[in-house]
Amino acid sequence: MNTNISKIGLIQTAPLPGDFSNNLRAIVQGYRECLDHGAEIVIAPAASLCGLEPRDLVTRSSFISQTRAALETLASELGEAPLLLAAYTLTISDDELYVGIVGEDDESDPWMDKNRTVILTPYLLEKDSVTELENNSTVSIRGAQFYTDTSDEELLPNDAFDFMVRLPVTPWYAGSAQDDEETRKWEASMAGAHVICCRAVGSVGGNIYGGGSAIYSAEGKTQMRLPFFESAARVIDITRGAHALNLPEAEELLTLALERGIRDNVRNNCFSGVCIPLDHPHSALLGVLCVEALGATNVCGISFDEENTLAEKLGINCYTPRLDSLTEAATALLNGEESAALKERLRTAVAISHAESRGMMLCSPLGRREIMLGEFNLYGLSGGHLAPLGNLYDVDIYLLSERFREQYSNLFGSLTAPQTGTTNRIIHELADLNTPPSALLREEMSYLFKENDVRLIQRKLVASAIKRSQLPIILHMDPSLEQLHFPLSHRLND
């Protein structure tokens, strides 16, 4: 490869939806850091101007004009090195692309009256110059051929190029870092060219974006990788060969993702911290994650057991209300009918009131198995603003707890492996992999699953569907599956 480019800068920002000014400032700051270290071209993540998951922002008439203004402002701040990134442009209902950067927001324009959608489009920015590029195409920059694509699907284009630049906006999930690295290395070695993958970090609702932007050599080796779940800017001289860069362990990435999700949901929703229930088996892990993400001073616990010492071990404040009189009054209103569900709902109501009085976010301690089987009372433990562990099976919770055992031996000193492995496997097959129940009951599968277990879990999954519709935000740790977009009961009726 003979090109005029040897030093490449990568920016990894954490953009907020609709916050054009701060997102622009973060890109400029990262660009200047790269420029100070001699970068000859700088690459920033897709959607780093408007923010990840702009959602209903794209329906506003000002969205495209704001994007145009941000691109022009960004171009005016550039130095000698060009900047490559992706932003949203406008398409119309008949699949014709609105040529150029659509910035004129004219109500009388017939184009604006049609059903419009937006797509991610690569842009090349130079000093006071903004050029919209065609996706999946090659552009010459300083004598080098750059192929740009806004997806992360495996691809080996026919065009000759020196650099393949990936600018995806897909959320992180457990295992995605390894999958992505294997794919990018394969592309680089097969094409005999450098592959650059630039991703943003942050979280919006339940989706988490992991970063881990990287450059891979033409030999299929990792030359540089930015940290996962952190903003960063770095420059590499690609002529100096590759380094031995190993991916973090799966449990470490999962821990970082959960901490990032907790931290961003607190910040994005203007909470001062989190409040966690301390009377649940998952409370220890939930407390550790919150303390690691926010610091002990921004975490408080609530316990209805006076002997609970978890808060002291975590170093957080604890609120221990007495509900005897409240429970008696509620029981009297129900003609003396007392139940565990009533107590749980009263406790959750008090916990939410306490959290909101302090401007804090209440976290639910429920895990994946409990949620999928409906092993909770509606408006009980499912109440709150966020369920950080809601996508984790028992084995995941156990492995994360094991990871913290040395640091928090007083909390996890007596851990035992979960006994619900078969249950979790059946839930995973039915709910995650879209496997029909009948497929699990075939003769060749009889050594794994018993019919009574499969049918019982099948009934519980269907019966608890309405309860799951009332859950708080759950941090997603697995890839989104299209078959989950319709009711679970529609595919469990065999």
C-alpha positions, 0 to 999 in steps of 0.5 A: 500500500502506497499512500500519503497517509500514515497517521490516523486519528480516531475519536470516540465520543458519547453523544446525547440525543438532540444536544448538537452544541455539546456533541459538536464541542466534544468532536472538536476537542477530540479532533484538536487532540488528534491534530496535536499528535500529527493526525493526517486524517481524523475519523469520528463516529456516526451520529456523533452530532445529533446523538445516538437514537434521535427517535422523534427528533427526525420528524421535526422540520428543523432536524436536517437544518440543524444537522447542516448547521452543525456540519458547517460549524464543525468544518469551520473549526477544522485544521489541515487534517480532513474529518470523516464521519456520518450524519443523517440526510433526508430521503423521500417516499419514492426512494429517491435521495434528496441530492446534496445536504438538505438544509433548506427547511422550506414549508412550501417545498414539495419535497418536504410534504412527502413522507420522509425518512432519514438515513446515515450518510458519510460526510467528508469535512475539510476546512470550510467545506462539507461534502456528502459521500455516497454510502458503500462507495470509494472516495480519494483523500490525500491520494488514498482510496477510502471505502465508507460504510455505515453498517457493520455487516460482513462485507468485501466490496469489489472496489479497490481501496486502501482503507475501509471505514466502518461507521456503524450505530448498532448497540453493544451486546454480550459477545459483540466485541469478539464477533466484530473483531473477527469480522473486521480482521477477516475483511482486512486480511481478505482485502489486503487493506486497513479496516477502521471501525469507529463507534460511539459510546453511551446509552439511550434507554435500554440500549448501550453503545460500547465503543472499542473503536479499532484499526486493523492492519492489512495482515488482519492484526489489531493495530489500535483499539480505543477503550470500551465504554469511555470517550477517547481520542488517539492517533496511530502511525499505521506504518509501525506495525501491529501491537498485541491487543487482547480483548477484555474478558467477557465478564469485564465487558459485561460489568463495564456495560452495566456500569455505563448503563446505570451512569448514563440513565442517571445522568440523562434523566437528571437524577442525583443518584440511585436508590436500591432495595436491599432485601433481595438476593440480587441486591449485593451485586446491584449495590456493587455495580451502582457504587462502582458506577456512581460512587457510594455517596450517590447510592442509598439503600432501602431495607425493611429488615432491621438486621440487614447489614448490606448497606454498611458493607457497601458504605452507603446510607440506608433507610429502614422504614417501619410499615406495621401500621400501614400494612394493618390499615391496608389489610383492614381496607381489604376486610382482613385479607393479608398477603405477601403481594400486598406487603411487597407493593406497599414496600415498593410504593414507599421505596419509590416515594423515598427515592423521588423525594431525594431526586434519585432513581429507583432500581429494580433487582429483578433478573431475567428468569424472574421477569420471563417466568413472572416471578414477581408481583405487578407493581411490586419488585418490578416497580422502579425506573431501571432494571439493570439486571433484567437481561441477565440469567442466573449464571450471568449474575453468579459470574459477575458476583464471582468477579467481585468476590475478591474485592468485596469478600464480605458480600460474596464470600459464600456464593454457590452456583445457581441450581436453575440451569435447565430452567434458564436454558428452556427460557433461552430456547423459547424466548430468545432463540424462537425455538418452538416448544415441540422442537425441545420435546423431540426424542433426541432432546429428551436427555436435556429437557423433560416435557413437564418442565418445557410445558410449565415454562411455556405456560408461565411465559405466556401467562406473564406477558401482560406483567412484563409490559409494565416493567421499567427500562431494562438494560439490553445485554443481547442482540435484538431479535426481530421475532421478539417484536410480536407477542411471545404467545403467538409463537408458543401455541404448539 
